[in-house]
Amino acid sequence: MIGAPQIILIVVVLLLLFGGRKIPELMRGLGSGIKEFKNASKEDEAAPESDKKQ
């Protein structure tokens, strides 16, 4: 399990690597990537079986 000290260490390392201004931009990109992935998986589930076999 990840505890509070590990999370604090991860945040400090991220701040050192990317800086405070770059982190929100990285999180936005990560969020949009996850959103696109979910949309694509929903579209795949909605496709009829005949389309999946081709």
Secondary structure by P-SEA (a helix, b strand, c coil): cccaaaaaaaaaaaaaaccccaaaaaaaaaaaaaaaaaaaaaaaaacccccccc
